[in-house]
Amino acid sequence: MEIVVANESHFKYAQIISDTITESAKVRGTGIAQRTPEYIIKRLQNGNAVIALDGETFAGFCYIEVWGNKNFVANSGLIVHPDYRKQGLAKKIKKAIFELSREKFPDAKIFGITTGLAVMKMNYELGYKPVTFSELTDDPDFWKGCQTCKNFDILTRTDKNMCLCTGMLFDPTTKKSQSKKINGKAFQRLKRMKEHLFLKKKNK
């Protein structure tokens, strides 16, 4: 297995990356914005992505988005093909895209929004902390990317203050916590509280 910085030679994988993201969104039912092959190609072209390959076979992917005049970057679209899941590959991809972000944008705050407990844990281990959406970029183009998520109505109803996703932020000016432990139950509780809150409002 090889995880490399993507380039134009990887354009041929754009369709399967897009399809894998779409299928994962259907299975999970929440928290994944769809991305077209054309959108993926732009990330491959500018070197703001990493791709995992098993020989010539696509295994996983993640990309960088730049916001707020390079003051913020987001690590987005983390995906592992179903044939390569439960092997620890997602964590390796996450670490690779984080290191690429730090290399290319050393002064930027790195953030992400996710509903996945596993991604929250990976973020925490890299030095992220849970934050309110107000601490993330206010660039409207970022939030437009959520339009294909089935929960976008929640985001709009709360004026982009809350959703089922949890915002997490790495601030390079803040020292990384020395503790590698994470309270998984706390994240699970946060997720359940959000789901209960918004489903209750939706059913009223």
Accessible surface in RSA format (square Angstrom, percent):
REM  Atomic radii and reference values for relative SASA: ProtOr
REM  Chains: A
REM  Algorithm: Lee & Richards
REM  Probe-radius: 1.40
REM  Slices: 20
REM RES _ NUM      All-atoms   Total-Side   Main-Chain    Non-polar    All polar
REM                ABS   REL    ABS   REL    ABS   REL    ABS   REL    ABS   REL
RES MET A   1   114.62  59.4  38.95  25.8  75.67 180.2  40.74  34.6  73.88  97.9
RES GLU A   2   107.32  61.6 103.67  78.4   3.66   8.7  35.61  68.9  71.71  58.5
RES ILE A   3    50.58  28.8  21.21  15.8  29.37  70.8  21.21  15.3  29.37  79.7
RES VAL A   4    42.25  27.8  36.29  32.9   5.96  14.4  42.25  36.7   0.00   0.0
RES VAL A   5    72.91  48.0  62.81  56.9  10.10  24.3  62.81  54.6  10.10  27.4
RES ALA A   6     1.90   1.8   0.00   0.0   1.90   4.3   0.00   0.0   1.90   5.0
RES ASN A   7    72.08  49.7  71.22  68.8   0.86   2.1  32.10  77.2  39.98  38.6
RES GLU A   8   104.24  59.8  95.07  71.9   9.16  21.8  28.62  55.4  75.62  61.7
RES SER A   9    78.48  66.3  53.08  70.8  25.40  58.5  56.62 120.6  21.86  30.6
RES HIS A  10    17.11   9.4  17.11  11.9   0.00   0.0   7.12   7.3   9.99  11.6
RES PHE A  11    64.65  32.3  57.91  35.9   6.74  17.5  57.95  35.1   6.70  19.2
RES LYS A  12   141.14  68.9 101.70  62.4  39.44  93.9  78.89  71.0  62.25  66.3
RES TYR A  13    15.69   7.3  15.63   8.9   0.05   0.1  14.51  10.9   1.17   1.4
RES ALA A  14     3.15   2.9   3.15   4.9   0.00   0.0   3.15   4.4   0.00   0.0
RES GLN A  15    99.02  55.4  97.01  70.9   2.01   4.8  51.15 108.9  47.87  36.3
RES ILE A  16    64.91  36.9  62.32  46.4   2.59   6.2  63.69  45.9   1.22   3.3
RES ILE A  17     0.00   0.0   0.00   0.0   0.00   0.0   0.00   0.0   0.00   0.0
RES SER A  18     7.79   6.6   7.79  10.4   0.00   0.0   0.00   0.0   7.79  10.9
RES ASP A  19    66.26  46.4  64.76  64.5   1.50   3.5  22.09  52.0  44.17  44.0
RES THR A  20     8.74   6.2   3.97   4.0   4.77  11.4   5.39   7.2   3.35   5.1
RES ILE A  21     1.45   0.8   1.45   1.1   0.00   0.0   1.45   1.0   0.00   0.0
RES THR A  22    30.17  21.5  30.09  30.5   0.08   0.2  21.17  28.4   9.01  13.6
RES GLU A  23    90.92  52.2  90.91  68.8   0.01   0.0  41.35  80.0  49.57  40.5
RES SER A  24    10.52   8.9   7.90  10.5   2.61   6.0   2.12   4.5   8.40  11.8
RES ALA A  25    15.31  14.1  10.88  16.8   4.43  10.1  11.16  15.7   4.15  11.0
RES LYS A  26   142.45  69.5 112.43  69.0  30.02  71.5  78.50  70.7  63.95  68.1
RES VAL A  27   125.21  82.4  93.76  84.9  31.45  75.8 100.78  87.6  24.44  66.3
RES ARG A  28   103.32  43.4  76.25  38.9  27.07  64.5  44.79  61.2  58.53  35.5
RES GLY A  29    23.90  29.5   0.00   N/A  23.90  29.5  21.16  58.1   2.75   6.2
RES THR A  30    32.69  23.3  29.43  29.8   3.26   7.8  31.72  42.6   0.98   1.5
RES GLY A  31    18.89  23.3   0.00   N/A  18.89  23.3   2.21   6.1  16.68  37.4
RES ILE A  32    27.27  15.5  20.35  15.2   6.93  16.7  23.03  16.6   4.24  11.5
RES ALA A  33    24.39  22.4  12.80  19.7  11.59  26.4  12.80  18.0  11.59  30.7
RES GLN A  34    79.04  44.2  72.77  53.2   6.27  14.9   8.72  18.6  70.32  53.3
RES ARG A  35    34.71  14.6  29.91  15.2   4.80  11.4   5.73   7.8  28.98  17.6
RES THR A  36    77.39  55.0  74.49  75.5   2.90   6.9  69.95  94.0   7.44  11.3
RES PRO A  37    29.37  21.4  29.37  26.8   0.00   0.0  29.37  24.3   0.00   0.0
RES GLU A  38   114.95  66.0 112.10  84.8   2.85   6.8  62.04 120.0  52.91  43.2
RES TYR A  39    53.85  25.1  50.72  28.9   3.12   8.1  49.22  37.0   4.62   5.7
RES ILE A  40     0.00   0.0   0.00   0.0   0.00   0.0   0.00   0.0   0.00   0.0
RES ILE A  41    53.79  30.6  53.79  40.1   0.00   0.0  53.79  38.7   0.00   0.0
RES LYS A  42   128.71  62.8 126.13  77.4   2.58   6.1  68.57  61.7  60.15  64.1
RES ARG A  43    41.28  17.3  41.28  21.0   0.00   0.0   1.11   1.5  40.16  24.3
RES LEU A  44     0.00   0.0   0.00   0.0   0.00   0.0   0.00   0.0   0.00   0.0
RES GLN A  45   102.36  57.2  81.85  59.8  20.51  48.8  14.75  31.4  87.61  66.4
RES ASN A  46    81.05  55.9  57.91  56.0  23.14  55.7  40.58  97.7  40.47  39.1
RES GLY A  47    16.58  20.4   0.00   N/A  16.58  20.4  15.21  41.7   1.37   3.1
RES ASN A  48    12.97   8.9  12.97  12.5   0.00   0.0   0.00   0.0  12.97  12.5
RES ALA A  49     0.00   0.0   0.00   0.0   0.00   0.0   0.00   0.0   0.00   0.0
RES VAL A  50     3.31   2.2   3.31   3.0   0.00   0.0   3.31   2.9   0.00   0.0
RES ILE A  51     0.00   0.0   0.00   0.0   0.00   0.0   0.00   0.0   0.00   0.0
RES ALA A  52     0.00   0.0   0.00   0.0   0.00   0.0   0.00   0.0   0.00   0.0
RES LEU A  53    17.95  10.0  17.40  12.4   0.54   1.4  17.40  12.2   0.54   1.5
RES ASP A  54    62.12  43.5  56.20  55.9   5.92  14.0   2.60   6.1  59.52  59.4
RES GLY A  55    62.09  76.6   0.00   N/A  62.09  76.6  43.10 118.3  18.99  42.5
RES GLU A  56   128.89  74.0 114.23  86.4  14.66  34.9  65.45 126.6  63.45  51.8
RES THR A  57    74.18  52.8  69.71  70.7   4.47  10.6  40.36  54.2  33.82  51.1
RES PHE A  58     4.23   2.1   0.35   0.2   3.88  10.1   0.35   0.2   3.88  11.1
RES ALA A  59     0.00   0.0   0.00   0.0   0.00   0.0   0.00   0.0   0.00   0.0
RES GLY A  60     0.00   0.0   0.00   N/A   0.00   0.0   0.00   0.0   0.00   0.0
RES PHE A  61     0.00   0.0   0.00   0.0   0.00   0.0   0.00   0.0   0.00   0.0
RES CYS A  62     0.02   0.0   0.02   0.0   0.00   0.0   0.00   0.0   0.02   0.0
RES TYR A  63     1.57   0.7   1.57   0.9   0.00   0.0   0.00   0.0   1.57   1.9
RES ILE A  64     2.49   1.4   0.00   0.0   2.49   6.0   0.00   0.0   2.49   6.8
RES GLU A  65     8.71   5.0   6.01   4.5   2.70   6.4   3.70   7.2   5.01   4.1
RES VAL A  66    51.40  33.8  28.71  26.0  22.68  54.7  28.71  24.9  22.68  61.5
RES TRP A  67    31.34  12.6  28.27  13.7   3.07   7.2  31.34  16.7   0.00   0.0
RES GLY A  68    27.60  34.0   0.00   N/A  27.60  34.0  26.13  71.7   1.47   3.3
RES ASN A  69   142.63  98.4 111.99 108.2  30.65  73.8  34.19  82.3 108.44 104.8
RES LYS A  70   134.89  65.8 125.72  77.1   9.17  21.8  70.00  63.0  64.89  69.1
RES ASN A  71    90.05  62.1  85.10  82.2   4.96  11.9  16.82  40.5  73.23  70.8
RES PHE A  72    35.16  17.6  35.16  21.8   0.00   0.0  35.16  21.3   0.00   0.0
RES VAL A  73     0.00   0.0   0.00   0.0   0.00   0.0   0.00   0.0   0.00   0.0
RES ALA A  74     0.54   0.5   0.54   0.8   0.00   0.0   0.54   0.8   0.00   0.0
RES ASN A  75    10.01   6.9   0.43   0.4   9.58  23.1   0.43   1.0   9.58   9.3
RES SER A  76    21.95  18.5  16.31  21.8   5.64  13.0  14.80  31.5   7.15  10.0
RES GLY A  77    25.34  31.2   0.00   N/A  25.34  31.2  14.72  40.4  10.61  23.8
RES LEU A  78    39.36  21.9  14.68  10.5  24.68  62.0  14.68  10.3  24.68  66.4
RES ILE A  79     9.97   5.7   7.05   5.3   2.92   7.0   9.97   7.2   0.00   0.0
RES VAL A  80    12.66   8.3   8.99   8.1   3.67   8.8   8.99   7.8   3.67  10.0
RES HIS A  81    38.00  20.8  38.00  26.4   0.00   0.0  16.38  16.9  21.63  25.2
RES PRO A  82    77.21  56.3  58.79  53.6  18.42  67.0  59.23  48.9  17.98 111.7
RES ASP A  83   105.79  74.1  80.01  79.6  25.77  60.9  22.61  53.2  83.18  83.0
RES TYR A  84    29.85  13.9  29.70  16.9   0.14   0.4  16.56  12.4  13.29  16.4
RES ARG A  85    90.85  38.1  77.13  39.3  13.72  32.7  42.76  58.4  48.09  29.1
RES LYS A  86   212.37 103.6 161.78  99.3  50.58 120.4 119.89 107.9  92.48  98.5
RES GLN A  87   112.61  63.0  80.31  58.7  32.29  76.9  40.70  86.6  71.90  54.5
RES GLY A  88    44.82  55.3   0.00   N/A  44.82  55.3  34.99  96.0   9.83  22.0
RES LEU A  89     8.88   4.9   6.41   4.6   2.47   6.2   7.26   5.1   1.62   4.4
RES ALA A  90    31.34  28.8  29.71  45.8   1.63   3.7  29.71  41.8   1.63   4.3
RES LYS A  91   112.94  55.1 111.13  68.2   1.81   4.3  68.36  61.5  44.57  47.5
RES LYS A  92   127.30  62.1 120.08  73.7   7.23  17.2  70.71  63.6  56.60  60.3
RES ILE A  93     0.13   0.1   0.13   0.1   0.00   0.0   0.13   0.1   0.00   0.0
RES LYS A  94     5.95   2.9   5.95   3.7   0.00   0.0   0.77   0.7   5.18   5.5
RES LYS A  95   110.62  54.0 110.16  67.6   0.47   1.1  79.42  71.5  31.21  33.2
RES ALA A  96    25.75  23.7  18.52  28.6   7.23  16.4  22.00  31.0   3.75   9.9
RES ILE A  97     0.00   0.0   0.00   0.0   0.00   0.0   0.00   0.0   0.00   0.0
RES PHE A  98    20.33  10.2  20.33  12.6   0.00   0.0  20.33  12.3   0.00   0.0
RES GLU A  99    85.70  49.2  79.71  60.3   5.98  14.2  37.20  72.0  48.49  39.6
RES LEU A 100    15.75   8.8  12.80   9.2   2.96   7.4  14.97  10.5   0.78   2.1
RES SER A 101     0.00   0.0   0.00   0.0   0.00   0.0   0.00   0.0   0.00   0.0
RES ARG A 102    77.24  32.4  72.13  36.8   5.11  12.2  19.05  26.0  58.19  35.3
RES GLU A 103   137.71  79.1 109.04  82.5  28.67  68.3  44.65  86.4  93.06  76.0
RES LYS A 104    83.29  40.6  56.16  34.5  27.13  64.6  47.91  43.1  35.38  37.7
RES PHE A 105    24.20  12.1  19.59  12.1   4.60  12.0  24.13  14.6   0.07   0.2
RES PRO A 106    73.98  53.9  69.04  62.9   4.94  17.9  69.04  57.0   4.94  30.7
RES ASP A 107   130.37  91.3 109.00 108.5  21.38  50.5  37.84  89.1  92.53  92.3
RES ALA A 108     1.28   1.2   0.31   0.5   0.98   2.2   0.52   0.7   0.76   2.0
RES LYS A 109    72.49  35.4  72.49  44.5   0.00   0.0  26.95  24.3  45.54  48.5
RES ILE A 110     0.05   0.0   0.05   0.0   0.00   0.0   0.05   0.0   0.00   0.0
RES PHE A 111     0.21   0.1   0.00   0.0   0.21   0.5   0.00   0.0   0.21   0.6
RES GLY A 112     9.61  11.9   0.00   N/A   9.61  11.9   9.54  26.2   0.07   0.1
RES ILE A 113    43.78  24.9  22.87  17.0  20.91  50.4  22.87  16.5  20.91  56.7
RES THR A 114    13.78   9.8  12.37  12.5   1.41   3.4   9.14  12.3   4.64   7.0
RES THR A 115     4.65   3.3   4.61   4.7   0.05   0.1   2.77   3.7   1.89   2.9
RES GLY A 116    14.62  18.0   0.00   N/A  14.62  18.0  14.62  40.1   0.00   0.0
RES LEU A 117    33.76  18.8  30.29  21.7   3.47   8.7  30.29  21.3   3.47   9.3
RES ALA A 118    66.01  60.7  57.83  89.2   8.18  18.6  61.91  87.2   4.10  10.9
RES VAL A 119    30.23  19.9  30.23  27.4   0.00   0.0  30.23  26.3   0.00   0.0
RES MET A 120     1.19   0.6   1.19   0.8   0.00   0.0   1.10   0.9   0.09   0.1
RES LYS A 121    77.53  37.8  77.53  47.6   0.00   0.0  27.50  24.8  50.03  53.3
RES MET A 122    18.18   9.4  16.54  10.9   1.64   3.9  16.58  14.1   1.60   2.1
RES ASN A 123     1.93   1.3   1.93   1.9   0.00   0.0   0.00   0.0   1.93   1.9
RES TYR A 124    65.67  30.7  58.81  33.5   6.86  17.9  27.08  20.3  38.59  47.6
RES GLU A 125    48.50  27.8  44.97  34.0   3.53   8.4  15.88  30.7  32.62  26.6
RES LEU A 126    24.38  13.6  23.33  16.7   1.05   2.6  23.33  16.4   1.05   2.8
RES GLY A 127    22.50  27.8   0.00   N/A  22.50  27.8   5.22  14.3  17.28  38.7
RES TYR A 128     5.19   2.4   0.50   0.3   4.70  12.2   0.34   0.3   4.86   6.0
RES LYS A 129   109.56  53.4 109.56  67.2   0.00   0.0  57.77  52.0  51.79  55.2
RES PRO A 130    59.88  43.6  43.13  39.3  16.74  60.9  43.45  35.9  16.43 102.1
RES VAL A 131    19.35  12.7   1.25   1.1  18.09  43.6  10.12   8.8   9.23  25.0
RES THR A 132    83.94  59.7  76.66  77.7   7.28  17.3  80.32 107.9   3.62   5.5
RES PHE A 133    10.51   5.3   5.46   3.4   5.05  13.1   5.61   3.4   4.90  14.0
RES SER A 134    96.50  81.5  56.33  75.2  40.16  92.5  52.37 111.5  44.12  61.8
RES GLU A 135    78.44  45.0  66.47  50.3  11.97  28.5  35.19  68.1  43.26  35.3
RES LEU A 136     7.89   4.4   0.00   0.0   7.89  19.8   0.00   0.0   7.89  21.2
RES THR A 137     3.38   2.4   0.83   0.8   2.55   6.1   1.06   1.4   2.32   3.5
RES ASP A 138   131.71  92.3 111.52 111.0  20.20  47.8  44.38 104.4  87.34  87.1
RES ASP A 139    35.53  24.9  31.46  31.3   4.07   9.6   8.28  19.5  27.25  27.2
RES PRO A 140    87.31  63.6  84.47  77.0   2.84  10.3  86.14  71.1   1.17   7.3
RES ASP A 141    77.30  54.1  70.13  69.8   7.17  16.9  13.72  32.3  63.58  63.4
RES PHE A 142    16.44   8.2  12.84   7.9   3.61   9.4  13.29   8.1   3.15   9.0
RES TRP A 143     9.70   3.9   9.15   4.4   0.56   1.3   5.49   2.9   4.21   6.8
RES LYS A 144   119.63  58.4 111.48  68.4   8.15  19.4  65.07  58.6  54.56  58.1
RES GLY A 145    20.11  24.8   0.00   N/A  20.11  24.8  18.72  51.4   1.39   3.1
RES CYS A 146    17.83  13.5  17.62  19.6   0.22   0.5   4.07  10.3  13.77  14.8
RES GLN A 147   104.43  58.4  84.56  61.8  19.87  47.3  17.58  37.4  86.85  65.9
RES THR A 148    74.15  52.7  53.44  54.2  20.71  49.3  60.99  81.9  13.15  19.9
RES CYS A 149    19.69  14.9  14.47  16.1   5.22  12.3   6.39  16.2  13.30  14.3
RES LYS A 150   141.15  68.9 109.29  67.1  31.86  75.9  72.09  64.9  69.06  73.6
RES ASN A 151    14.69  10.1  14.36  13.9   0.34   0.8   1.22   2.9  13.48  13.0
RES PHE A 152    49.45  24.7  47.37  29.3   2.07   5.4  49.26  29.9   0.18   0.5
RES ASP A 153    56.30  39.4  51.02  50.8   5.28  12.5  41.63  98.0  14.66  14.6
RES ILE A 154     8.05   4.6   8.05   6.0   0.00   0.0   8.05   5.8   0.00   0.0
RES LEU A 155     4.74   2.6   4.74   3.4   0.00   0.0   4.74   3.3   0.00   0.0
RES THR A 156    66.70  47.4  46.45  47.1  20.25  48.3  39.00  52.4  27.70  41.9
RES ARG A 157   118.85  49.9  78.82  40.2  40.02  95.3  70.08  95.8  48.76  29.6
RES THR A 158    27.78  19.8  16.80  17.0  10.98  26.2  25.88  34.8   1.89   2.9
RES ASP A 159   109.95  77.0 100.49 100.0   9.45  22.3  26.74  62.9  83.21  83.0
RES LYS A 160    83.71  40.8  77.70  47.7   6.01  14.3  34.58  31.1  49.13  52.3
RES ASN A 161    88.12  60.8  79.50  76.8   8.62  20.8  20.67  49.8  67.45  65.2
RES MET A 162    77.00  39.9  75.18  49.8   1.82   4.3  42.86  36.4  34.14  45.2
RES CYS A 163    11.79   8.9  11.79  13.2   0.00   0.0   1.94   4.9   9.86  10.6
RES LEU A 164    19.89  11.1  17.55  12.6   2.34   5.9  17.55  12.3   2.34   6.3
RES CYS A 165    12.20   9.2  12.20  13.6   0.00   0.0   0.83   2.1  11.37  12.3
RES THR A 166     4.54   3.2   4.49   4.5   0.05   0.1   4.05   5.4   0.49   0.7
RES GLY A 167     1.00   1.2   0.00   N/A   1.00   1.2   0.00   0.0   1.00   2.3
RES MET A 168     0.00   0.0   0.00   0.0   0.00   0.0   0.00   0.0   0.00   0.0
RES LEU A 169     8.38   4.7   6.73   4.8   1.65   4.1   6.73   4.7   1.65   4.4
RES PHE A 170    18.46   9.2  18.46  11.4   0.00   0.0  18.46  11.2   0.00   0.0
RES ASP A 171    29.55  20.7  24.38  24.3   5.17  12.2   5.37  12.6  24.18  24.1
RES PRO A 172    36.34  26.5   8.73   8.0  27.61 100.4   9.75   8.1  26.59 165.2
RES THR A 173   121.15  86.2  82.23  83.4  38.92  92.8  78.53 105.5  42.63  64.4
RES THR A 174    82.04  58.4  69.99  71.0  12.05  28.7  56.55  76.0  25.49  38.5
RES LYS A 175   196.69  96.0 174.22 106.9  22.47  53.5 123.42 111.1  73.27  78.0
RES LYS A 176    83.82  40.9  68.59  42.1  15.23  36.3  49.16  44.2  34.66  36.9
RES SER A 177    65.20  55.1  46.47  62.0  18.72  43.1  44.39  94.5  20.81  29.2
RES GLN A 178   169.11  94.6 143.11 104.6  25.99  61.9  67.64 144.0 101.46  77.0
RES SER A 179    59.93  50.6  44.74  59.7  15.19  35.0  40.70  86.7  19.22  26.9
RES LYS A 180   125.12  61.0 113.99  69.9  11.14  26.5  91.79  82.6  33.33  35.5
RES LYS A 181   174.59  85.2 164.61 101.0   9.99  23.8 112.97 101.7  61.63  65.6
RES ILE A 182    41.73  23.7  16.63  12.4  25.11  60.5  20.25  14.6  21.48  58.3
RES ASN A 183    94.64  65.3  79.82  77.1  14.82  35.7  33.82  81.4  60.82  58.8
RES GLY A 184    17.33  21.4   0.00   N/A  17.33  21.4  11.10  30.5   6.23  14.0
RES LYS A 185   165.92  80.9 162.36  99.6   3.56   8.5 106.18  95.6  59.74  63.6
RES ALA A 186    36.67  33.7  31.27  48.3   5.39  12.3  31.65  44.6   5.02  13.3
RES PHE A 187    15.50   7.8  14.82   9.2   0.68   1.8  15.05   9.1   0.45   1.3
RES GLN A 188    70.80  39.6  70.09  51.2   0.71   1.7  15.27  32.5  55.53  42.1
RES ARG A 189   121.96  51.2 121.96  62.2   0.00   0.0  41.07  56.1  80.89  49.0
RES LEU A 190    56.85  31.7  54.99  39.3   1.87   4.7  56.34  39.6   0.52   1.4
RES LYS A 191    54.75  26.7  53.93  33.1   0.82   1.9  15.85  14.3  38.90  41.4
RES ARG A 192   141.10  59.2 137.26  70.0   3.84   9.2  65.31  89.3  75.79  45.9
RES MET A 193   121.67  63.0 113.41  75.1   8.25  19.6 102.01  86.7  19.65  26.0
RES LYS A 194    22.15  10.8  20.90  12.8   1.25   3.0  13.42  12.1   8.73   9.3
RES GLU A 195    57.90  33.2  57.90  43.8   0.00   0.0  13.64  26.4  44.27  36.1
RES HIS A 196   123.46  67.5 117.35  81.6   6.12  15.6  83.82  86.4  39.64  46.1
RES LEU A 197    66.60  37.1  66.00  47.2   0.60   1.5  66.58  46.8   0.02   0.1
RES PHE A 198     2.33   1.2   1.65   1.0   0.68   1.8   2.10   1.3   0.24   0.7
RES LEU A 199    98.22  54.7  98.14  70.2   0.09   0.2  98.22  69.0   0.00   0.0
RES LYS A 200   115.62  56.4 106.72  65.5   8.90  21.2  60.36  54.3  55.25  58.9
RES LYS A 201   103.06  50.3  89.64  55.0  13.42  32.0  52.68  47.4  50.38  53.7
RES LYS A 202   120.54  58.8  95.37  58.5  25.17  59.9  56.20  50.6  64.34  68.5
RES ASN A 203   124.32  85.7  88.75  85.8  35.57  85.6  30.56  73.5  93.76  90.6
RES LYS A 204   187.93  91.7 121.15  74.3  66.79 159.0 105.02  94.5  82.91  88.3
END  Absolute sums over single chains surface
CHAIN  1 A    11152.9       9209.4       1943.6       6083.6       5069.4
END  Absolute sums over all chains
TOTAL         11152.9       9209.4       1943.6       6083.6       5069.4
